[in-house]
Amino acid sequence: MTYRIAGLALVALALWPALGHADLTLSGYSAAGAFGMPMSSQERIYIHDTMIRRDYVDRGRYFSHLFDLARHRVAVIDHASRQIEIHDLNNLQATTEVNAPASSMKMAMERTGQTRPLRNWNCEAYRLSASIPTRLGTEETVFHLNGVVWVAGDAPEQAEVKSLVKLARQPDFFLGIPAVAKVTPAQSQLFSEIIRKLAPKGLPCSCDLEASYEGNGPMANLARKMPTRLNVAFQDFTSATIKPEVFNLPAGYPVRP
């Protein structure tokens, strides 16, 4: 559960500058802990027009997520096994909506007044509170997400994301990781809506979030005793030109059916 929440939250925070015309590379880390099992990973996000690549390490294995938003697809690349899985984002969205309708979620986001720098970016803090009904195993529960996200609203690079802000307002807007969308669709719906809300506000700096479940079943009670905490922090960025081959599928890797 930890790696799924960490991965999705990172992508959610990293993707909202995705449709700028200039290249952007973000470097940082993610750290998460659930059920007493901490985990951390270095992260790198490459962005060029409608292409996004995320490189990360999950339990000692090197992975990449390659999003092609123009074609509504994402490739999950396992470098250890040298295999690729390609998923249609439209199909993932349809499946997610059936299992966790977006209309059932609640969300509030308020500026706190706190600021801090990330190089020349001035990052502002927003208090986030969100929830959506879901299932935890066989139990009917409510998934809650609370914490603070930091965005840079006055960064020069913000001028490059007008296309994404427009895209995020469309009814079919959806961004998610296949493993999360299939297993925990409520989380996918929630994080896609967070992107929709944050897109007009600025570029991602960091987040500190806590995920929990509401309910009276044994799984919900266990999750409530050991809530999942997630921290994502970008430490550097550059607008240097990215080589086109960064967004190519690796040669010699078979595509799994």
ROKEMI-800210 format. One record per residue (C-alpha): x, y, z. Coordinates in steps of 0.25 Angstrom, whole numbers, plus 2048, in hexadecimal, padded with zeros to 3 digits. Layout:
# ROKEMI-800210
X;Y;Z
X;Y;Z
...
# end
This chain:
# ROKEMI-800210
X;Y;Z
800;800;800
80B;80A;803
812;809;7F6
805;80B;7EE
801;817;7F6
80F;81D;7F5
810;81B;7E6
803;820;7E3
804;82D;7EC
812;830;7E6
80C;82F;7D8
800;837;7DC
809;842;7E1
813;841;7D5
80A;840;7C9
802;84D;7CA
80D;855;7C3
80D;84B;7B8
808;852;7AC
812;85E;7AC
819;861;79F
827;862;7A6
82E;856;7AC
82E;854;7BB
835;84A;7C3
832;848;7D2
83B;841;7DC
838;83D;7EA
833;831;7F3
827;82B;7F9
825;824;806
81A;81C;80C
816;813;817
80A;80A;819
807;7FF;823
815;801;829
81D;7FF;81C
824;80C;818
829;80E;809
830;819;802
835;81B;7F4
83C;825;7EB
833;82B;7E0
835;832;7D3
82B;837;7CA
82D;83B;7BB
823;844;7B4
822;848;7A6
815;84C;79F
80B;841;7A1
816;837;7A5
81A;834;7B4
824;82A;7B9
825;826;7C8
831;81E;7CC
831;818;7DA
835;80C;7E3
82B;802;7E9
831;7F8;7F3
83E;7F8;7EC
838;7F7;7DE
83A;802;7D4
82D;806;7CD
828;811;7C3
81B;816;7C0
81A;81C;7B2
80D;825;7B0
809;828;7A2
7FD;832;7A5
7FA;835;796
7F8;826;794
7F1;824;7A1
7FA;818;7A5
805;815;7B0
810;80B;7AF
815;804;7BB
824;800;7B9
82A;7F6;7C2
839;7F7;7C0
83D;7EB;7C9
834;7E1;7C0
836;7EA;7B4
827;7EA;7B1
81D;7F4;7AD
80E;7F5;7B0
805;7FF;7A8
7F8;804;7AE
7ED;80D;7A8
7EA;818;7B1
7DC;819;7AC
7D9;80B;7AF
7DF;80D;7BD
7D6;819;7C0
7C9;811;7BB
7CD;806;7C5
7D0;80F;7D0
7C3;817;7CF
7BB;80B;7CF
7C1;806;7DC
7C3;814;7E3
7BA;81F;7DD
7C1;82D;7DD
7B4;833;7E1
7B5;82C;7EF
7C2;833;7F3
7C3;83F;7FC
7CF;849;7FC
7D3;856;802
7E0;85E;7FF
7E4;86B;806
7F0;873;806
7F7;874;814
800;880;811
80D;879;813
818;87A;809
825;874;807
830;875;7FB
834;86A;7F1
83F;871;7EA
838;87D;7E3
82A;877;7E5
822;87D;7F1
81A;871;7F5
80C;873;7FC
806;869;806
7F7;864;804
7F0;85C;80E
7E9;850;808
7DE;847;80D
7D7;83D;804
7CF;830;805
7C8;826;7FC
7C0;819;7FF
7C8;80C;7FC
7CB;7FE;800
7D6;7F9;808
7D6;7EA;805
7C8;7E6;807
7C5;7F2;810
7BD;7FE;80D
7C5;80A;811
7C8;819;80E
7D6;81C;809
7DB;829;80F
7E7;832;80B
7EC;83E;813
7F8;846;814
800;852;80D
804;854;7FF
80E;85E;7FA
80D;865;7EC
814;870;7E6
80A;879;7DF
813;885;7DB
81E;87D;7D4
821;881;7C6
81F;873;7C1
810;874;7C5
80E;87B;7B8
811;86E;7B1
806;866;7B6
7F9;86D;7B1
7F6;861;7A8
7F6;857;7B4
7ED;861;7BC
7E3;860;7B1
7E5;851;7B0
7E2;84F;7BE
7D5;856;7BD
7D0;84C;7B3
7C6;841;7B8
7CF;836;7B3
7DB;83A;7BA
7E2;82F;7C1
7F0;82B;7C5
7F4;81F;7CD
7FD;813;7CF
7F7;806;7CA
7FA;7FE;7D6
7F3;808;7DF
7E7;80A;7D6
7E4;7FC;7D5
7E6;7F8;7E4
7E2;805;7EB
7DA;80D;7E1
7D5;817;7EC
7E4;81C;7ED
7E5;81E;7DE
7D8;826;7DE
7DD;82F;7EA
7EA;832;7E5
7E5;835;7D7
7DC;83F;7DD
7E8;845;7E5
7EF;848;7D8
7E3;84E;7D3
7E2;858;7DF
7F1;85B;7E0
7F4;85D;7D1
7EF;86B;7D1
7F7;86E;7DE
805;86C;7DA
811;862;7D8
814;857;7E2
81E;859;7ED
81A;84E;7F8
80F;847;800
80D;841;80E
801;839;80E
7FA;82E;817
7F1;824;812
7E7;81C;81B
7DA;814;81A
7CD;816;821
7C5;80A;825
7C3;7FF;830
7C8;7F3;829
7D6;7EC;82D
7DD;7F2;821
7D8;800;823
7DC;7FF;832
7EA;7FA;82F
7EC;805;825
7E7;810;82F
7F1;80B;839
7FD;80C;82F
7F9;817;825
801;819;818
80A;825;817
80F;82A;80A
81A;835;808
81E;839;7FA
828;844;7F8
82E;84A;7EC
83C;84F;7EF
841;854;7E1
83B;857;7D3
841;85B;7C5
83B;860;7B8
847;85B;7B0
843;853;7A3
840;845;7A5
845;83B;79B
83A;835;793
83E;826;795
83B;828;7A4
82C;826;7A0
82F;81A;797
82B;80C;79C
838;804;79F
83D;7FC;793
83C;7ED;795
832;7EE;7A0
826;7E5;79C
818;7EA;79E
810;7E1;7A7
802;7DE;7A2
# end
